[in-house]
Amino acid sequence: MRIVHHLENSRSLRVLWMLEELGLDYELRRYPRDPKTMLAPPELRQVHPLGKAPVLQDGELILAESGAILDYLVDRYDVHRQLSPSPVPADGKERIDYRYWLHYAEGSAMPPMLLTLVISRIRSAPMPFFARPIARSIADKAERGFIGPQRRLHLDWMERRLAESPWFAGERFTAADIQMSFPIQAAAARGGGLDDKPALRGFLKRIGERPAYRRAEAHGGALQALRGD
């Protein structure tokens, strides 16, 4: 039996979505965030030493990291290649694009989104009144000098891709789109949103209309990506 250890309001929603797209049964174990720190509860350390989600248990296998889990599910269960390109030829365009975006999501796209959240929390964190202007000044400089430009750079790159093709790997929906969903949802929630990114807004609309995504949200809870208010 497959078991998904799922942290509420987190990127682990993608694993539920992937399983729903593949039509696979699974047991869901939900973990609430600490209401003060917004961190995962200590119980997750009993599942994996890092205490992070998602974690997939499939028989004796225990696997963490959303990209690795999606890769595994594709290799083991996507026998008809409904969510992934054929592995042959290895240098096929769809295959190369699929692999790139599957890894780009966490490797390059997420860091600026996460830093956006960190800076937001620094601005709103409780602190002595005399320290508040200093903290906000540091946060503003980091946003103007590095985080904001990096966030815009990556959003422009994603927008350009989806202006060229409806999905990240090309003409059809794949697991790469599932993996890419979270950084885009995070950008929509923070850092000025996606007001000037019609292709990315269209992407979020299309994935939100997929029955498998709606089932994943019904089971795992609606996602409010990286909200720090």
N, C-alpha and C positions, 0 to 999 in steps of 0.2 A: 504494500500500500504506500502511495506517495503522500508525504506529509509536508506541508509548507508552513514554516514558522514565519509569521507575518507581523511586522511592526506597523501599527496603525499610522496612517498619514505618512507613508514613506515610499521609497522607490521599489519596495518589495511587491507593490501592487502589480508591477510588470510581470512577475512570475505567475501570479494568479491569472492574469490576462492571457499569457502564453498557454497555460494549461487549458483555459477555456477555449482558445482558438483551436487547439489540437483535439478538443473533445475528450480530455483525459480526466478520470476521477482523481480526487485528492481529498485529504483531510486538512482542514484549515485550523491552525492554532494561532490565535490573535494575541498580541501583546500590546498593552497600552503604554503610551509615553508617560514619563514622569511629568505631572502638570507644572512643576516649577522649572525643572531643567530642560524639559522636552527631550530628554535622552531615553534610550531604551532601558527597560527594567533589568535588574541583575539576573533574573531567571533565564535570559537568553544566553548567559555564559554557560549554563548547563547544557546547552545545545551545541555551541561553538565557542572556543576560547576567547574570541574577540567580542562576543556578546552583541553582534550586529545581525541585522536582517537585510535581505532574505536568507533563509537557509532551507534547502530542499533535502528531505530524506526520501530516498528511493531504495527500499530494501535495506541493504547494509551500507549503502552509499550515503554520506553526509557531505553536501556541497554548498559552499557559500559563494558570494559574488554574483550579482544578477547576470552579468555578461557570460560568465562561465556556466551558469545554470541554463540560460537560454541556448548556448552552444550545445550543451549536453542533451537538452530536450530535443533539439533539432536532430542531432546525430542519432539518438536512440529511437525517437518516436515519429519524426516527420518523414515517414517512408515514402510518401507521395510528393514530397518537396512542395507542399502548399505554402510553407512559410520560409523557404530557403532555396537558393539556387542550387542547381546540380553541382557537385564538387568537380565535375569534369566538363570542360577543361579548367584547370586550376587558375589560368590567367584570363578566363572569360570575363567580360566587362561587368555583367551583373554580379558575378561571384566576387570580383575585386571590390566593387562599390559596396556590396553587402558587408564584406569583412571590414572595410574601412569604417563605415558608419556604425557598425556594431561596437567597435572598439573606441571610436572617437567620442561616443556619448559620455563615457566615464573618464576617459583619458584626457580629453581636451575641453569638451563642452561644459562639464560640471564644475570644474574649479572656479571659474569666474562667478557662476551662480551661487556657489557655496560661500565665496568671499563676500558677495553682495549681502547674504544673510548675516554673516559675522559682523560686517560693518553696521548693518541696521541695528543689530542687538547692542553693539557698543554705544551707539547714539542713545538708545532708550534704556540702557542699564542703570539701575539705581547707584548713585555715587554721591559723595559730598559735593555741595554746590560749587565749591571753588575748583573742583576737578572737572566738572562738566564741560566748561568751555575748552579745556585742553583736550579732553577725549574727543569732543566733536570736531575740533580742528584737525586732529590726527585722522579721524574717520573721513572728513571731507577731502583732505589731501590725498588719502589713499584712493578714494572714489574717483577724484578728478585725474589723478596722475597715472593710475594703473588699472583699477578694477573696472571703472566705467568704459575706458577705451577697449579693454580686453573683451568685456561683455558685448559691446557693439560690434567688434571685429568678428566674433563667433556668430552672433545673430545674423549679421550680414552674409556670412558664409553659408549658414543654413538656409536663409531666405533665397539666396542665389540658387542653391541646389533644388529647392522645391519650386522655384520658378521655371526650372528646366524640365522637371519630371514630377509626376504626382506623388511618388514615393521615393524614399532615400536611395533604394537600390535600383530604381528604374520605374518601370510601368506597372509593377504589381506590389501589393502589400507584403512585407516580409517581417521576420523577427527583428531586423534592423530598425524598423519603424517602432516596434514595441520598445526597444532599448532607447531610441532617441526621444521617446515621448516625454520622459521625466525632465530632462534639461529644458525642453521647450515649455512645459508646464511650469517649471520653476521660474523661467524668464517671464512668463505671463503674470505670475503672482508678484514678482518683485522687479526692481530696477527699471521702472518706467513702462513695463508691460510690452505689448507687441502692437501698439497703435500704428506704427509705420511698417508693419511686416504682414501684408495680406496673405502671402503664401503660408507663413507659419500659422496664422489664425485659421486659415482654411484647413491645414493639417490637423489642428486640434479639434476642429468641428467634425472632420471626417472620422477621426478615431473615436470621438465621443459618441458617434452614431453607430458604431459597430456593436452588434449584440453581445459578442464575447467580452468586450470592454465593459459594457453595462452589467453583465453578470459578475465580472470581477469586482466592480465597485459595490454591487449589492452584497457580495460575500465579505469583502475586505474593508469596506467603508470608502466614502468619497475622499478623493485626494485634494488636499490644500497644500500644494507643493511649496515647501520652504517658507511658509508664512511665519514671521517672527513677531507679530504684533502681540 
